[in-house]
Amino acid sequence: MRPLTGLATAAADLLFPPECLLCQRSLLFEPNTARATPALRDFCPACLAELTADLLRCARCGASAALSDDGVCEGCLRAAPPWQRLVVLAGYGDLARDAVVRAKRPAGEPIGMALGRRLGDLVRSRLPAVRLDLVVPVPMHWRRRALRGTSSAGVIASATAGSLGVRKRGLLRRIRATSMQNTLPPEQRPANVTGAFQALSGVRGQRVLVVDDVITTGATLAACTQALLAAGAQDVYVSAVAKAERTTLVAADGS
């Protein structure tokens, strides 16, 4: 069956040549394309290298800073965030920013799925000893979800869960409409999302991975983590496609 599958894949590639989801460069003659599963023929080598550049980042907050032997920055040694560990795919540079913004639209859902698969692979490599039970996306308020037509965090979380072989469940609800975080100065963001989320009882005793598209100050992910812990989650880990520094102007829903 494998030779037949390979022939079918090659024929499909000739009829519908695969292209990089970000730069539209043809992947037909890239050396790794023929061996990759269709689900992973998504980015060209140049785009993938830029997205997955191995930046030295704090394992708790994702900041690009001097780290201790445990991989934690000085700020987190003084006051750690409420989650156990954070995994981010990339810094919020030009390509990652473009990918995240495009993934926020219904037409960009394939980009969100591709980013989620890559994020899942990275979570597996960064948290090899952690047995995750659930993947939970950061929820949108229903009004914003209706206006936008998609939830990028939900799409990314679905692919991340599939990559990890873990159930994705929408066990967080946004019970209060909030101002968009990227419209507020960093010091106002925690108050904006305080009490905005509620976790359902299905998280009790579970090890949960929360997924978002961008993290800036961490206020949204902190509020989600606190809601999950209050509902009885055993441990909460968080992940995001990109980490924006506080000095970066975020043209997205920075958390």
N, C-alpha and C positions, 0 to 999 in steps of 0.2 A: 504493500500500500504506500510506503514512503516514496518510492520512485514515481508512482502515479500522482501523489500529492505534490511532489516537486515539479513535475511537468505541468500540472494544473496551475500552480503558483506562477511558474515562468510564463505560461500563456497569458494569464491574467495581467501580469506586469507589462507584457508587450502591448496588450490591448488598452490597459489603463495604467500607464507608467506612474509609479509612486513618486510623490514630490514631498519635499520638506514642508511641514505645516507652517513654518514661520517665514522662510525666504523663497519658497516655491522652487528651489533648485531640484532638478531631477535626481532621484535616488536610484535610477535604473542600473547605472554602471558603478555604483559605490560597492566596494568589495564585501561589506558586511550585509548588504541588503538582501542578497539571495539567501543567506543563511538565517536571517531574522524571521520571526513569526510576523504575520501581517500586522498584529497589534503593536509591534515595536518598530515598524518601518515608518517612523513619524518625523524624525529630525535628521538633517544632514550632519556629518561629522563636525563641521565648523560651528553650527548652532548648538549642537549637543555639548561640545566642549565649553562653549561660553556659558551655557545654562548650568553645567555641572562642575564649574571650576571649583577646585577643592580649597575654599577659603577657610582659614583658621578662625573658627567662631566659637563663642561660649556655648557650652552644652546645656546651659539653663535658659539663657535669654537670646542667644543668637547674635550677640554683639561681636563686631570685629574689634578685638581688644587683646591686650596682654592677658595670658591665661595662667592659672595655677597648674600644678602637675595633674590635677583632676580634670583639666579642661574647662575650668570655670573662671569667669572674670572677677575682678575685685569687687564690683558692685554686687554681684550675686553672692559672693562670700559674706558680704555685710547684710544683705537682705535678699534672700532668694525668692523667686516667684513661686506661686502655689503649686505648680505642676512639677513632675519629677524630672523630665528631660524635654528638650526642644530639638527638633530636626528640621532644617530648612534646606531646600534644594539649591538656592542661589541667592546672591545679593540682588537688590532691586536696581540693577543696571538697565541699560537701554533695551537689551533683548528680553530680559525677564519682565520688564515693565510692559513692553509691547505684547508679550505672550499673555500676561495676566489681564491686561485691559481687553484684549481680543476674546479671552475666555469668558468674560462677563456677558457676552452677547450670545443669543441662541446659535448664531452661525459659527461661533467659536467653541462650541462644545467638544469637537474633536481635539482641539488644542488642550482643553481642560482635561480630557481623558488621558491624553499623552503625558501631560505634566503629572497627573495623578499616578500613572504607572511608574514613572521615574521616581516620584517621591516615595512610593511604596518600596521600591528596590532599595532606596537610600535608608529608609526607616529600618528595614530588615538588617542592613549591614551595620547601622549605627547602634541598634538596640538588639544585638543577637541573643542576649540572655532573657529578654522580656517576652513573656507569653501574653500577647494582647487578646482580649476577648471581643472587643467592639471597636468599630471605627464610627465616629460621630461627627458630622459636619457642623460648622458654625451656622446657625439658621438665620435666614433673612425674615424680616417682618412680612406678613402675607401681602400687604399692600405693595411693598417694594418688589416682592417676588412677582406679583401680577403685572406690574409695570415693566419690569425688565424681561420677563418671559423665560428666565432660567436662573439657577443658583449656581454660580461658579464653584463655590465651596462644596455644594452637594455633588456636582459632576466630578470634581477632583477627588472627593472622598470615596465615591463609588469605585473609581479606578484604583485608588490606593488600597481599598479593602480587597478588591479582586487580586491585586498584586501580592498582597500579604496572605490571602486565603482566610480572611477574617470577615465576619458579618458587619455590614454597614447598617446602622439604624438611626433614624431621626429621633433621638431621645432627648434632644434639647429643643425647647421652644422659646422664641423671642416674644415675651408677653407684653412688652412695651415698645412702641415705636420710638426710635432714637434719632437724633441728628447724625448725619454721616460723619464718621470719625475724622475723615481727612479734611473736614471743614472747620475743625476745632483745633486750638493750640494744644500741645501735648499735655499740659497740666490740667486741662478740662476733660480729657477723654475718660479717665476712670469714673468720674461722677456721671458722665453721660450714659455709661452702660451698667452702672451699679443697679442691681435688682431687675435688669432687663431680661434675664434668662431664667428659665425654670427647667429642671431635669425631671424626667419621668422615672417611675419606680424600677424600670428594667435595668437600671445601671447599678443597682445595689450589689456589692461584692465583686464588681467587674473591673478589669483593667482596661481603661478606655484611652483610645487615641483620638484627640480632637484635631480636625483638619480645617484649615482656612487657606485663602489664597495669598494674602500678604499680612505680615506682622510688622508693626512699627513700634509703638510703645508697649504692646502686650496687654493693654487694658481690656480689650474684648476677650482675648483668650483667658485672661485671669478671671473675668466675670463668669465665663463658661466653666472654667475649672472649679471655681467656688460653688457654682450651682450643682455640678456633678458630685463633688465631695459631700455637699449638704444632703444630697439624695442617697448617699451611701456607697458611692464608687470607691473601690479599694485603692486604686492608683490612677492618676491622670497624666498622660503624656500628650504633648502637642506637636503639631507639624504644620508647615506652611510652604508654599512654593517659593516665596521670596521674603527676605528680611530687608526692610528699608531702615536706614539710619534716621535718627530724629531730625537730622539736618537736611534730609532729602524731602523735596516736595513730592508728595504722594498723589498721583492722579488716579487713585483707586480707593477702595474702602479700607484704608490702612487700619489695622487692629491695634 
